[in-house]
Structure formats: C-alpha cells, structure tokens
Amino acid sequence: MLHKVLIVLLVIVSISLIAVVLLQSGRSAGLSGAITGGAEQLFGKQKARGIDLILHRITIVLSVLFFLLTIAVTYFGL
C-alpha cells in the first residue's frame, strides 16, 4: 500500500517538475547569450526576478522531492 502511494506521489512530482522546468525562461540565446551570461554572472547582475525566481525555487524543491521519493520507492519496494 505504501509503495503504491509513493509511486503515485513520484509520478505527480515528476510531471510537476517537467512542467515547472518548461515554464522557465531560457538563460541564453546561442553563442551571444553564452558570452553575455558569463559576463552577467561575473559582474553579479541578477537576471532571475519575480516569477523566474519563484520557478527556480519550486524547481529546487521538486527536484529534492523527486530524489527522496525515488530512494523511498526503491527502499520500500524491496
């Protein structure tokens, strides 16, 4: 029973993680974006504001949940 609940939670977190990653805006636009992105990171310009920052934090939380649920499914599935 617990194994099935963990699998359902893992599927929900996986779909949510995919959706949140797809909602985020791109960090670079080809070679020019890679050069500009490096300069922004070097000089400390914060590009992630507002919704991008919220989506970034949600991505971190969902990815941690994904790994914890994956380990739990493996552990309780034995």
mmJSON file of the N, C-alpha and C atoms, coordinates in Angstrom:
{"data_MODEL":{"atom_site":{
"group_PDB":["ATOM","ATOM","ATOM","ATOM","ATOM","ATOM","ATOM","ATOM","ATOM","ATOM","ATOM","ATOM","ATOM","ATOM","ATOM","ATOM","ATOM","ATOM","ATOM","ATOM","ATOM","ATOM","ATOM","ATOM","ATOM","ATOM","ATOM","ATOM","ATOM","ATOM","ATOM","ATOM","ATOM","ATOM","ATOM","ATOM","ATOM","ATOM","ATOM","ATOM","ATOM","ATOM","ATOM","ATOM","ATOM","ATOM","ATOM","ATOM","ATOM","ATOM","ATOM","ATOM","ATOM","ATOM","ATOM","ATOM","ATOM","ATOM","ATOM","ATOM","ATOM","ATOM","ATOM","ATOM","ATOM","ATOM","ATOM","ATOM","ATOM","ATOM","ATOM","ATOM","ATOM","ATOM","ATOM","ATOM","ATOM","ATOM","ATOM","ATOM","ATOM","ATOM","ATOM","ATOM","ATOM","ATOM","ATOM","ATOM","ATOM","ATOM","ATOM","ATOM","ATOM","ATOM","ATOM","ATOM","ATOM","ATOM","ATOM","ATOM","ATOM","ATOM","ATOM","ATOM","ATOM","ATOM","ATOM","ATOM","ATOM","ATOM","ATOM","ATOM","ATOM","ATOM","ATOM","ATOM","ATOM","ATOM","ATOM","ATOM","ATOM","ATOM","ATOM","ATOM","ATOM","ATOM","ATOM","ATOM","ATOM","ATOM","ATOM","ATOM","ATOM","ATOM","ATOM","ATOM","ATOM","ATOM","ATOM","ATOM","ATOM","ATOM","ATOM","ATOM","ATOM","ATOM","ATOM","ATOM","ATOM","ATOM","ATOM","ATOM","ATOM","ATOM","ATOM","ATOM","ATOM","ATOM","ATOM","ATOM","ATOM","ATOM","ATOM","ATOM","ATOM","ATOM","ATOM","ATOM","ATOM","ATOM","ATOM","ATOM","ATOM","ATOM","ATOM","ATOM","ATOM","ATOM","ATOM","ATOM","ATOM","ATOM","ATOM","ATOM","ATOM","ATOM","ATOM","ATOM","ATOM","ATOM","ATOM","ATOM","ATOM","ATOM","ATOM","ATOM","ATOM","ATOM","ATOM","ATOM","ATOM","ATOM","ATOM","ATOM","ATOM","ATOM","ATOM","ATOM","ATOM","ATOM","ATOM","ATOM","ATOM","ATOM","ATOM","ATOM","ATOM","ATOM","ATOM","ATOM","ATOM","ATOM","ATOM","ATOM","ATOM","ATOM","ATOM","ATOM","ATOM","ATOM","ATOM","ATOM","ATOM","ATOM"],
"id":[1,2,3,4,5,6,7,8,9,10,11,12,13,14,15,16,17,18,19,20,21,22,23,24,25,26,27,28,29,30,31,32,33,34,35,36,37,38,39,40,41,42,43,44,45,46,47,48,49,50,51,52,53,54,55,56,57,58,59,60,61,62,63,64,65,66,67,68,69,70,71,72,73,74,75,76,77,78,79,80,81,82,83,84,85,86,87,88,89,90,91,92,93,94,95,96,97,98,99,100,101,102,103,104,105,106,107,108,109,110,111,112,113,114,115,116,117,118,119,120,121,122,123,124,125,126,127,128,129,130,131,132,133,134,135,136,137,138,139,140,141,142,143,144,145,146,147,148,149,150,151,152,153,154,155,156,157,158,159,160,161,162,163,164,165,166,167,168,169,170,171,172,173,174,175,176,177,178,179,180,181,182,183,184,185,186,187,188,189,190,191,192,193,194,195,196,197,198,199,200,201,202,203,204,205,206,207,208,209,210,211,212,213,214,215,216,217,218,219,220,221,222,223,224,225,226,227,228,229,230,231,232,233,234],
"type_symbol":["N","C","C","N","C","C","N","C","C","N","C","C","N","C","C","N","C","C","N","C","C","N","C","C","N","C","C","N","C","C","N","C","C","N","C","C","N","C","C","N","C","C","N","C","C","N","C","C","N","C","C","N","C","C","N","C","C","N","C","C","N","C","C","N","C","C","N","C","C","N","C","C","N","C","C","N","C","C","N","C","C","N","C","C","N","C","C","N","C","C","N","C","C","N","C","C","N","C","C","N","C","C","N","C","C","N","C","C","N","C","C","N","C","C","N","C","C","N","C","C","N","C","C","N","C","C","N","C","C","N","C","C","N","C","C","N","C","C","N","C","C","N","C","C","N","C","C","N","C","C","N","C","C","N","C","C","N","C","C","N","C","C","N","C","C","N","C","C","N","C","C","N","C","C","N","C","C","N","C","C","N","C","C","N","C","C","N","C","C","N","C","C","N","C","C","N","C","C","N","C","C","N","C","C","N","C","C","N","C","C","N","C","C","N","C","C","N","C","C","N","C","C","N","C","C","N","C","C","N","C","C","N","C","C"],
"label_atom_id":["N","CA","C","N","CA","C","N","CA","C","N","CA","C","N","CA","C","N","CA","C","N","CA","C","N","CA","C","N","CA","C","N","CA","C","N","CA","C","N","CA","C","N","CA","C","N","CA","C","N","CA","C","N","CA","C","N","CA","C","N","CA","C","N","CA","C","N","CA","C","N","CA","C","N","CA","C","N","CA","C","N","CA","C","N","CA","C","N","CA","C","N","CA","C","N","CA","C","N","CA","C","N","CA","C","N","CA","C","N","CA","C","N","CA","C","N","CA","C","N","CA","C","N","CA","C","N","CA","C","N","CA","C","N","CA","C","N","CA","C","N","CA","C","N","CA","C","N","CA","C","N","CA","C","N","CA","C","N","CA","C","N","CA","C","N","CA","C","N","CA","C","N","CA","C","N","CA","C","N","CA","C","N","CA","C","N","CA","C","N","CA","C","N","CA","C","N","CA","C","N","CA","C","N","CA","C","N","CA","C","N","CA","C","N","CA","C","N","CA","C","N","CA","C","N","CA","C","N","CA","C","N","CA","C","N","CA","C","N","CA","C","N","CA","C","N","CA","C","N","CA","C","N","CA","C","N","CA","C","N","CA","C","N","CA","C","N","CA","C","N","CA","C"],
"label_alt_id":[null,null,null,null,null,null,null,null,null,null,null,null,null,null,null,null,null,null,null,null,null,null,null,null,null,null,null,null,null,null,null,null,null,null,null,null,null,null,null,null,null,null,null,null,null,null,null,null,null,null,null,null,null,null,null,null,null,null,null,null,null,null,null,null,null,null,null,null,null,null,null,null,null,null,null,null,null,null,null,null,null,null,null,null,null,null,null,null,null,null,null,null,null,null,null,null,null,null,null,null,null,null,null,null,null,null,null,null,null,null,null,null,null,null,null,null,null,null,null,null,null,null,null,null,null,null,null,null,null,null,null,null,null,null,null,null,null,null,null,null,null,null,null,null,null,null,null,null,null,null,null,null,null,null,null,null,null,null,null,null,null,null,null,null,null,null,null,null,null,null,null,null,null,null,null,null,null,null,null,null,null,null,null,null,null,null,null,null,null,null,null,null,null,null,null,null,null,null,null,null,null,null,null,null,null,null,null,null,null,null,null,null,null,null,null,null,null,null,null,null,null,null,null,null,null,null,null,null,null,null,null,null,null,null],
"label_comp_id":["MET","MET","MET","LEU","LEU","LEU","HIS","HIS","HIS","LYS","LYS","LYS","VAL","VAL","VAL","LEU","LEU","LEU","ILE","ILE","ILE","VAL","VAL","VAL","LEU","LEU","LEU","LEU","LEU","LEU","VAL","VAL","VAL","ILE","ILE","ILE","VAL","VAL","VAL","SER","SER","SER","ILE","ILE","ILE","SER","SER","SER","LEU","LEU","LEU","ILE","ILE","ILE","ALA","ALA","ALA","VAL","VAL","VAL","VAL","VAL","VAL","LEU","LEU","LEU","LEU","LEU","LEU","GLN","GLN","GLN","SER","SER","SER","GLY","GLY","GLY","ARG","ARG","ARG","SER","SER","SER","ALA","ALA","ALA","GLY","GLY","GLY","LEU","LEU","LEU","SER","SER","SER","GLY","GLY","GLY","ALA","ALA","ALA","ILE","ILE","ILE","THR","THR","THR","GLY","GLY","GLY","GLY","GLY","GLY","ALA","ALA","ALA","GLU","GLU","GLU","GLN","GLN","GLN","LEU","LEU","LEU","PHE","PHE","PHE","GLY","GLY","GLY","LYS","LYS","LYS","GLN","GLN","GLN","LYS","LYS","LYS","ALA","ALA","ALA","ARG","ARG","ARG","GLY","GLY","GLY","ILE","ILE","ILE","ASP","ASP","ASP","LEU","LEU","LEU","ILE","ILE","ILE","LEU","LEU","LEU","HIS","HIS","HIS","ARG","ARG","ARG","ILE","ILE","ILE","THR","THR","THR","ILE","ILE","ILE","VAL","VAL","VAL","LEU","LEU","LEU","SER","SER","SER","VAL","VAL","VAL","LEU","LEU","LEU","PHE","PHE","PHE","PHE","PHE","PHE","LEU","LEU","LEU","LEU","LEU","LEU","THR","THR","THR","ILE","ILE","ILE","ALA","ALA","ALA","VAL","VAL","VAL","THR","THR","THR","TYR","TYR","TYR","PHE","PHE","PHE","GLY","GLY","GLY","LEU","LEU","LEU"],
"label_asym_id":["A","A","A","A","A","A","A","A","A","A","A","A","A","A","A","A","A","A","A","A","A","A","A","A","A","A","A","A","A","A","A","A","A","A","A","A","A","A","A","A","A","A","A","A","A","A","A","A","A","A","A","A","A","A","A","A","A","A","A","A","A","A","A","A","A","A","A","A","A","A","A","A","A","A","A","A","A","A","A","A","A","A","A","A","A","A","A","A","A","A","A","A","A","A","A","A","A","A","A","A","A","A","A","A","A","A","A","A","A","A","A","A","A","A","A","A","A","A","A","A","A","A","A","A","A","A","A","A","A","A","A","A","A","A","A","A","A","A","A","A","A","A","A","A","A","A","A","A","A","A","A","A","A","A","A","A","A","A","A","A","A","A","A","A","A","A","A","A","A","A","A","A","A","A","A","A","A","A","A","A","A","A","A","A","A","A","A","A","A","A","A","A","A","A","A","A","A","A","A","A","A","A","A","A","A","A","A","A","A","A","A","A","A","A","A","A","A","A","A","A","A","A","A","A","A","A","A","A","A","A","A","A","A","A"],
"label_entity_id":["1","1","1","1","1","1","1","1","1","1","1","1","1","1","1","1","1","1","1","1","1","1","1","1","1","1","1","1","1","1","1","1","1","1","1","1","1","1","1","1","1","1","1","1","1","1","1","1","1","1","1","1","1","1","1","1","1","1","1","1","1","1","1","1","1","1","1","1","1","1","1","1","1","1","1","1","1","1","1","1","1","1","1","1","1","1","1","1","1","1","1","1","1","1","1","1","1","1","1","1","1","1","1","1","1","1","1","1","1","1","1","1","1","1","1","1","1","1","1","1","1","1","1","1","1","1","1","1","1","1","1","1","1","1","1","1","1","1","1","1","1","1","1","1","1","1","1","1","1","1","1","1","1","1","1","1","1","1","1","1","1","1","1","1","1","1","1","1","1","1","1","1","1","1","1","1","1","1","1","1","1","1","1","1","1","1","1","1","1","1","1","1","1","1","1","1","1","1","1","1","1","1","1","1","1","1","1","1","1","1","1","1","1","1","1","1","1","1","1","1","1","1","1","1","1","1","1","1","1","1","1","1","1","1"],
"label_seq_id":[1,1,1,2,2,2,3,3,3,4,4,4,5,5,5,6,6,6,7,7,7,8,8,8,9,9,9,10,10,10,11,11,11,12,12,12,13,13,13,14,14,14,15,15,15,16,16,16,17,17,17,18,18,18,19,19,19,20,20,20,21,21,21,22,22,22,23,23,23,24,24,24,25,25,25,26,26,26,27,27,27,28,28,28,29,29,29,30,30,30,31,31,31,32,32,32,33,33,33,34,34,34,35,35,35,36,36,36,37,37,37,38,38,38,39,39,39,40,40,40,41,41,41,42,42,42,43,43,43,44,44,44,45,45,45,46,46,46,47,47,47,48,48,48,49,49,49,50,50,50,51,51,51,52,52,52,53,53,53,54,54,54,55,55,55,56,56,56,57,57,57,58,58,58,59,59,59,60,60,60,61,61,61,62,62,62,63,63,63,64,64,64,65,65,65,66,66,66,67,67,67,68,68,68,69,69,69,70,70,70,71,71,71,72,72,72,73,73,73,74,74,74,75,75,75,76,76,76,77,77,77,78,78,78],
"pdbx_PDB_ins_code":[null,null,null,null,null,null,null,null,null,null,null,null,null,null,null,null,null,null,null,null,null,null,null,null,null,null,null,null,null,null,null,null,null,null,null,null,null,null,null,null,null,null,null,null,null,null,null,null,null,null,null,null,null,null,null,null,null,null,null,null,null,null,null,null,null,null,null,null,null,null,null,null,null,null,null,null,null,null,null,null,null,null,null,null,null,null,null,null,null,null,null,null,null,null,null,null,null,null,null,null,null,null,null,null,null,null,null,null,null,null,null,null,null,null,null,null,null,null,null,null,null,null,null,null,null,null,null,null,null,null,null,null,null,null,null,null,null,null,null,null,null,null,null,null,null,null,null,null,null,null,null,null,null,null,null,null,null,null,null,null,null,null,null,null,null,null,null,null,null,null,null,null,null,null,null,null,null,null,null,null,null,null,null,null,null,null,null,null,null,null,null,null,null,null,null,null,null,null,null,null,null,null,null,null,null,null,null,null,null,null,null,null,null,null,null,null,null,null,null,null,null,null,null,null,null,null,null,null,null,null,null,null,null,null],
"Cartn_x":[0.825,0.0,0.867,1.867,2.759,3.549,3.924,4.676,3.849,2.562,1.692,1.494,1.361,1.211,2.47,3.633,4.891,5.057,4.621,4.71,3.794,2.585,1.663,2.247,2.82,3.455,4.638,5.402,6.548,6.101,5.017,4.505,4.02,3.324,2.833,4.003,5.021,6.191,6.946,7.044,7.747,7.065,5.751,5.008,5.1,5.025,5.145,6.522,7.552,8.922,9.119,8.588,8.685,7.974,6.783,6.017,6.735,7.296,7.973,9.238,9.97,11.178,10.809,9.733,9.318,8.778,8.27,7.755,8.856,10.046,11.129,11.627,12.056,12.607,14.039,14.473,15.822,16.876,18.004,19.1,19.994,20.048,20.938,20.28,20.765,20.24,21.404,21.899,23.006,24.338,25.279,26.632,26.67,25.89,25.88,25.32,24.342,23.789,24.783,25.607,26.614,27.659,28.054,29.038,28.421,27.221,26.545,26.233,25.806,25.5,26.715,27.881,29.11,29.483,29.278,29.581,28.627,27.354,26.376,26.695,27.117,27.451,28.714,29.668,30.919,30.688,29.859,29.639,28.46,27.792,26.766,25.405,25.111,23.784,22.788,21.757,20.777,19.685,19.616,18.646,17.319,17.384,16.169,15.419,14.325,13.491,12.055,11.285,9.848,9.513,8.816,8.329,9.464,10.56,11.705,12.319,12.381,12.929,12.023,10.722,9.767,9.855,9.898,10.011,11.319,12.387,13.681,13.605,12.984,12.858,11.941,10.86,9.96,10.685,11.531,12.312,13.24,13.881,14.777,14.006,12.866,12.059,11.566,11.069,10.56,11.671,12.855,13.947,14.402,14.436,14.778,13.706,12.437,11.35,11.444,11.804,11.942,12.99,14.151,15.212,14.848,14.226,13.83,12.757,11.781,10.742,11.302,12.261,12.878,13.594,14.317,15.006,13.992,12.906,11.882,11.173,10.864,10.212,11.127,12.406,13.361,13.468,13.538,13.699,12.469,11.289,10.07,9.563,10.112,9.72,10.383,11.387,12.104,11.348],
"Cartn_y":[-1.2,0.0,1.262,1.284,2.443,2.609,1.477,1.51,2.169,1.858,2.439,3.932,4.34,5.767,6.531,5.954,6.603,6.706,5.692,5.738,6.822,6.933,7.979,9.363,9.55,10.83,11.115,10.074,10.241,10.669,10.107,10.493,11.946,12.337,13.713,14.703,14.382,15.26,15.306,14.185,14.152,15.038,14.923,15.746,17.224,17.519,18.906,19.468,18.654,19.095,19.381,18.531,18.765,20.058,20.277,21.485,22.753,22.724,23.916,24.22,23.188,23.418,23.998,23.517,24.041,25.471,25.865,27.225,28.267,27.829,28.784,29.36,30.617,31.248,30.774,30.822,30.376,31.312,30.755,31.549,32.15,31.532,32.046,31.921,32.711,32.665,32.417,31.204,30.871,31.342,31.602,31.98,33.352,34.302,35.629,35.581,34.727,34.574,33.932,33.029,32.389,33.405,34.296,35.323,36.327,36.782,37.735,37.12,35.87,35.193,35.071,34.808,34.731,36.081,37.159,38.491,38.882,38.533,38.846,38.094,36.857,36.063,36.61,37.067,37.587,38.891,39.771,41.073,41.092,39.987,39.871,40.428,40.575,41.051,39.918,40.183,39.153,39.184,38.107,38.052,37.469,36.567,35.893,36.792,37.353,38.216,37.783,38.059,37.805,36.345,36.074,34.72,33.747,34.216,33.336,32.85,33.723,33.34,32.332,32.554,31.615,30.25,30.25,28.989,28.268,29.022,28.431,27.737,28.386,27.791,26.571,26.635,25.493,24.314,24.599,23.554,22.862,23.634,23.055,22.149,22.623,21.833,20.545,20.659,19.482,18.486,18.976,18.047,17.3,17.975,17.296,16.257,16.622,15.671,14.476,14.732,13.658,12.645,13.125,12.212,11.475,12.159,11.495,10.427,10.758,9.786,8.601,8.852,7.762,6.797,7.34,6.49,5.747,6.42,5.774,4.659,4.879,3.837,2.62,2.872,1.77,1.023,1.752,1.137,0.315,0.893,0.216,-0.786,-0.761,-1.706,-3.062,-3.141,-4.417,-5.401],
"Cartn_z":[0.0,0.0,0.0,0.881,0.962,-0.334,-0.921,-2.172,-3.284,-3.361,-4.39,-4.169,-2.916,-2.601,-2.995,-2.699,-3.064,-4.575,-5.298,-6.761,-7.322,-6.788,-7.245,-6.954,-5.764,-5.43,-6.352,-6.678,-7.574,-8.969,-9.459,-10.778,-10.76,-9.695,-9.587,-9.522,-8.722,-8.611,-9.932,-10.622,-11.912,-12.948,-13.05,-14.015,-13.638,-12.35,-11.895,-12.197,-11.99,-12.259,-13.738,-14.593,-16.037,-16.418,-15.87,-16.196,-15.734,-14.523,-13.999,-14.793,-15.188,-15.988,-17.351,-17.943,-19.25,-19.159,-17.999,-17.834,-17.662,-17.287,-17.05,-18.358,-18.295,-19.488,-19.697,-20.951,-21.282,-20.718,-20.354,-19.778,-20.858,-22.022,-23.058,-24.415,-25.352,-26.716,-27.672,-27.696,-28.578,-28.032,-28.943,-28.559,-27.898,-28.384,-27.779,-26.362,-26.134,-24.796,-23.846,-24.364,-23.522,-23.074,-23.971,-23.617,-22.65,-22.927,-22.053,-20.706,-20.71,-19.459,-18.571,-19.167,-18.392,-17.792,-18.548,-18.041,-16.921,-17.081,-16.036,-14.761,-14.904,-13.72,-13.065,-13.868,-13.333,-12.582,-13.13,-12.512,-11.558,-11.39,-10.365,-10.724,-11.99,-12.379,-12.173,-11.399,-11.104,-12.16,-12.946,-14.031,-13.558,-12.581,-12.112,-11.142,-11.618,-10.777,-10.919,-9.898,-9.962,-10.151,-11.242,-11.492,-11.753,-12.365,-12.603,-11.298,-10.315,-9.022,-8.322,-8.418,-7.806,-8.489,-9.824,-10.557,-10.245,-10.056,-9.71,-8.349,-7.384,-6.047,-6.056,-6.828,-6.941,-7.596,-8.582,-9.238,-8.258,-7.393,-6.394,-5.44,-4.957,-4.016,-4.68,-5.913,-6.606,-6.933,-7.261,-7.558,-6.308,-5.17,-3.909,-3.573,-3.73,-3.502,-4.447,-5.697,-6.665,-6.219,-5.803,-5.39,-4.106,-3.16,-1.923,-2.179,-3.027,-3.35,-4.129,-5.002,-5.749,-4.819,-3.862,-2.872,-2.017,-1.622,-0.793,-1.549,-2.841,-3.64,-3.755,-3.957,-4.069,-2.734,-1.662,-0.333,0.061,-0.097,0.317,-0.717,-1.908,-2.937,-2.795,-1.957,-1.792,-0.962],
"occupancy":[1.0,1.0,1.0,1.0,1.0,1.0,1.0,1.0,1.0,1.0,1.0,1.0,1.0,1.0,1.0,1.0,1.0,1.0,1.0,1.0,1.0,1.0,1.0,1.0,1.0,1.0,1.0,1.0,1.0,1.0,1.0,1.0,1.0,1.0,1.0,1.0,1.0,1.0,1.0,1.0,1.0,1.0,1.0,1.0,1.0,1.0,1.0,1.0,1.0,1.0,1.0,1.0,1.0,1.0,1.0,1.0,1.0,1.0,1.0,1.0,1.0,1.0,1.0,1.0,1.0,1.0,1.0,1.0,1.0,1.0,1.0,1.0,1.0,1.0,1.0,1.0,1.0,1.0,1.0,1.0,1.0,1.0,1.0,1.0,1.0,1.0,1.0,1.0,1.0,1.0,1.0,1.0,1.0,1.0,1.0,1.0,1.0,1.0,1.0,1.0,1.0,1.0,1.0,1.0,1.0,1.0,1.0,1.0,1.0,1.0,1.0,1.0,1.0,1.0,1.0,1.0,1.0,1.0,1.0,1.0,1.0,1.0,1.0,1.0,1.0,1.0,1.0,1.0,1.0,1.0,1.0,1.0,1.0,1.0,1.0,1.0,1.0,1.0,1.0,1.0,1.0,1.0,1.0,1.0,1.0,1.0,1.0,1.0,1.0,1.0,1.0,1.0,1.0,1.0,1.0,1.0,1.0,1.0,1.0,1.0,1.0,1.0,1.0,1.0,1.0,1.0,1.0,1.0,1.0,1.0,1.0,1.0,1.0,1.0,1.0,1.0,1.0,1.0,1.0,1.0,1.0,1.0,1.0,1.0,1.0,1.0,1.0,1.0,1.0,1.0,1.0,1.0,1.0,1.0,1.0,1.0,1.0,1.0,1.0,1.0,1.0,1.0,1.0,1.0,1.0,1.0,1.0,1.0,1.0,1.0,1.0,1.0,1.0,1.0,1.0,1.0,1.0,1.0,1.0,1.0,1.0,1.0,1.0,1.0,1.0,1.0,1.0,1.0,1.0,1.0,1.0,1.0,1.0,1.0],
"B_iso_or_equiv":[0.0,0.0,0.0,0.0,0.0,0.0,0.0,0.0,0.0,0.0,0.0,0.0,0.0,0.0,0.0,0.0,0.0,0.0,0.0,0.0,0.0,0.0,0.0,0.0,0.0,0.0,0.0,0.0,0.0,0.0,0.0,0.0,0.0,0.0,0.0,0.0,0.0,0.0,0.0,0.0,0.0,0.0,0.0,0.0,0.0,0.0,0.0,0.0,0.0,0.0,0.0,0.0,0.0,0.0,0.0,0.0,0.0,0.0,0.0,0.0,0.0,0.0,0.0,0.0,0.0,0.0,0.0,0.0,0.0,0.0,0.0,0.0,0.0,0.0,0.0,0.0,0.0,0.0,0.0,0.0,0.0,0.0,0.0,0.0,0.0,0.0,0.0,0.0,0.0,0.0,0.0,0.0,0.0,0.0,0.0,0.0,0.0,0.0,0.0,0.0,0.0,0.0,0.0,0.0,0.0,0.0,0.0,0.0,0.0,0.0,0.0,0.0,0.0,0.0,0.0,0.0,0.0,0.0,0.0,0.0,0.0,0.0,0.0,0.0,0.0,0.0,0.0,0.0,0.0,0.0,0.0,0.0,0.0,0.0,0.0,0.0,0.0,0.0,0.0,0.0,0.0,0.0,0.0,0.0,0.0,0.0,0.0,0.0,0.0,0.0,0.0,0.0,0.0,0.0,0.0,0.0,0.0,0.0,0.0,0.0,0.0,0.0,0.0,0.0,0.0,0.0,0.0,0.0,0.0,0.0,0.0,0.0,0.0,0.0,0.0,0.0,0.0,0.0,0.0,0.0,0.0,0.0,0.0,0.0,0.0,0.0,0.0,0.0,0.0,0.0,0.0,0.0,0.0,0.0,0.0,0.0,0.0,0.0,0.0,0.0,0.0,0.0,0.0,0.0,0.0,0.0,0.0,0.0,0.0,0.0,0.0,0.0,0.0,0.0,0.0,0.0,0.0,0.0,0.0,0.0,0.0,0.0,0.0,0.0,0.0,0.0,0.0,0.0,0.0,0.0,0.0,0.0,0.0,0.0],
"pdbx_formal_charge":[null,null,null,null,null,null,null,null,null,null,null,null,null,null,null,null,null,null,null,null,null,null,null,null,null,null,null,null,null,null,null,null,null,null,null,null,null,null,null,null,null,null,null,null,null,null,null,null,null,null,null,null,null,null,null,null,null,null,null,null,null,null,null,null,null,null,null,null,null,null,null,null,null,null,null,null,null,null,null,null,null,null,null,null,null,null,null,null,null,null,null,null,null,null,null,null,null,null,null,null,null,null,null,null,null,null,null,null,null,null,null,null,null,null,null,null,null,null,null,null,null,null,null,null,null,null,null,null,null,null,null,null,null,null,null,null,null,null,null,null,null,null,null,null,null,null,null,null,null,null,null,null,null,null,null,null,null,null,null,null,null,null,null,null,null,null,null,null,null,null,null,null,null,null,null,null,null,null,null,null,null,null,null,null,null,null,null,null,null,null,null,null,null,null,null,null,null,null,null,null,null,null,null,null,null,null,null,null,null,null,null,null,null,null,null,null,null,null,null,null,null,null,null,null,null,null,null,null,null,null,null,null,null,null],
"auth_seq_id":[1,1,1,2,2,2,3,3,3,4,4,4,5,5,5,6,6,6,7,7,7,8,8,8,9,9,9,10,10,10,11,11,11,12,12,12,13,13,13,14,14,14,15,15,15,16,16,16,17,17,17,18,18,18,19,19,19,20,20,20,21,21,21,22,22,22,23,23,23,24,24,24,25,25,25,26,26,26,27,27,27,28,28,28,29,29,29,30,30,30,31,31,31,32,32,32,33,33,33,34,34,34,35,35,35,36,36,36,37,37,37,38,38,38,39,39,39,40,40,40,41,41,41,42,42,42,43,43,43,44,44,44,45,45,45,46,46,46,47,47,47,48,48,48,49,49,49,50,50,50,51,51,51,52,52,52,53,53,53,54,54,54,55,55,55,56,56,56,57,57,57,58,58,58,59,59,59,60,60,60,61,61,61,62,62,62,63,63,63,64,64,64,65,65,65,66,66,66,67,67,67,68,68,68,69,69,69,70,70,70,71,71,71,72,72,72,73,73,73,74,74,74,75,75,75,76,76,76,77,77,77,78,78,78],
"auth_comp_id":["MET","MET","MET","LEU","LEU","LEU","HIS","HIS","HIS","LYS","LYS","LYS","VAL","VAL","VAL","LEU","LEU","LEU","ILE","ILE","ILE","VAL","VAL","VAL","LEU","LEU","LEU","LEU","LEU","LEU","VAL","VAL","VAL","ILE","ILE","ILE","VAL","VAL","VAL","SER","SER","SER","ILE","ILE","ILE","SER","SER","SER","LEU","LEU","LEU","ILE","ILE","ILE","ALA","ALA","ALA","VAL","VAL","VAL","VAL","VAL","VAL","LEU","LEU","LEU","LEU","LEU","LEU","GLN","GLN","GLN","SER","SER","SER","GLY","GLY","GLY","ARG","ARG","ARG","SER","SER","SER","ALA","ALA","ALA","GLY","GLY","GLY","LEU","LEU","LEU","SER","SER","SER","GLY","GLY","GLY","ALA","ALA","ALA","ILE","ILE","ILE","THR","THR","THR","GLY","GLY","GLY","GLY","GLY","GLY","ALA","ALA","ALA","GLU","GLU","GLU","GLN","GLN","GLN","LEU","LEU","LEU","PHE","PHE","PHE","GLY","GLY","GLY","LYS","LYS","LYS","GLN","GLN","GLN","LYS","LYS","LYS","ALA","ALA","ALA","ARG","ARG","ARG","GLY","GLY","GLY","ILE","ILE","ILE","ASP","ASP","ASP","LEU","LEU","LEU","ILE","ILE","ILE","LEU","LEU","LEU","HIS","HIS","HIS","ARG","ARG","ARG","ILE","ILE","ILE","THR","THR","THR","ILE","ILE","ILE","VAL","VAL","VAL","LEU","LEU","LEU","SER","SER","SER","VAL","VAL","VAL","LEU","LEU","LEU","PHE","PHE","PHE","PHE","PHE","PHE","LEU","LEU","LEU","LEU","LEU","LEU","THR","THR","THR","ILE","ILE","ILE","ALA","ALA","ALA","VAL","VAL","VAL","THR","THR","THR","TYR","TYR","TYR","PHE","PHE","PHE","GLY","GLY","GLY","LEU","LEU","LEU"],
"auth_asym_id":["A","A","A","A","A","A","A","A","A","A","A","A","A","A","A","A","A","A","A","A","A","A","A","A","A","A","A","A","A","A","A","A","A","A","A","A","A","A","A","A","A","A","A","A","A","A","A","A","A","A","A","A","A","A","A","A","A","A","A","A","A","A","A","A","A","A","A","A","A","A","A","A","A","A","A","A","A","A","A","A","A","A","A","A","A","A","A","A","A","A","A","A","A","A","A","A","A","A","A","A","A","A","A","A","A","A","A","A","A","A","A","A","A","A","A","A","A","A","A","A","A","A","A","A","A","A","A","A","A","A","A","A","A","A","A","A","A","A","A","A","A","A","A","A","A","A","A","A","A","A","A","A","A","A","A","A","A","A","A","A","A","A","A","A","A","A","A","A","A","A","A","A","A","A","A","A","A","A","A","A","A","A","A","A","A","A","A","A","A","A","A","A","A","A","A","A","A","A","A","A","A","A","A","A","A","A","A","A","A","A","A","A","A","A","A","A","A","A","A","A","A","A","A","A","A","A","A","A","A","A","A","A","A","A"],
"auth_atom_id":["N","CA","C","N","CA","C","N","CA","C","N","CA","C","N","CA","C","N","CA","C","N","CA","C","N","CA","C","N","CA","C","N","CA","C","N","CA","C","N","CA","C","N","CA","C","N","CA","C","N","CA","C","N","CA","C","N","CA","C","N","CA","C","N","CA","C","N","CA","C","N","CA","C","N","CA","C","N","CA","C","N","CA","C","N","CA","C","N","CA","C","N","CA","C","N","CA","C","N","CA","C","N","CA","C","N","CA","C","N","CA","C","N","CA","C","N","CA","C","N","CA","C","N","CA","C","N","CA","C","N","CA","C","N","CA","C","N","CA","C","N","CA","C","N","CA","C","N","CA","C","N","CA","C","N","CA","C","N","CA","C","N","CA","C","N","CA","C","N","CA","C","N","CA","C","N","CA","C","N","CA","C","N","CA","C","N","CA","C","N","CA","C","N","CA","C","N","CA","C","N","CA","C","N","CA","C","N","CA","C","N","CA","C","N","CA","C","N","CA","C","N","CA","C","N","CA","C","N","CA","C","N","CA","C","N","CA","C","N","CA","C","N","CA","C","N","CA","C","N","CA","C","N","CA","C","N","CA","C","N","CA","C","N","CA","C","N","CA","C","N","CA","C"],
"pdbx_PDB_model_num":[1,1,1,1,1,1,1,1,1,1,1,1,1,1,1,1,1,1,1,1,1,1,1,1,1,1,1,1,1,1,1,1,1,1,1,1,1,1,1,1,1,1,1,1,1,1,1,1,1,1,1,1,1,1,1,1,1,1,1,1,1,1,1,1,1,1,1,1,1,1,1,1,1,1,1,1,1,1,1,1,1,1,1,1,1,1,1,1,1,1,1,1,1,1,1,1,1,1,1,1,1,1,1,1,1,1,1,1,1,1,1,1,1,1,1,1,1,1,1,1,1,1,1,1,1,1,1,1,1,1,1,1,1,1,1,1,1,1,1,1,1,1,1,1,1,1,1,1,1,1,1,1,1,1,1,1,1,1,1,1,1,1,1,1,1,1,1,1,1,1,1,1,1,1,1,1,1,1,1,1,1,1,1,1,1,1,1,1,1,1,1,1,1,1,1,1,1,1,1,1,1,1,1,1,1,1,1,1,1,1,1,1,1,1,1,1,1,1,1,1,1,1,1,1,1,1,1,1,1,1,1,1,1,1]
}}}
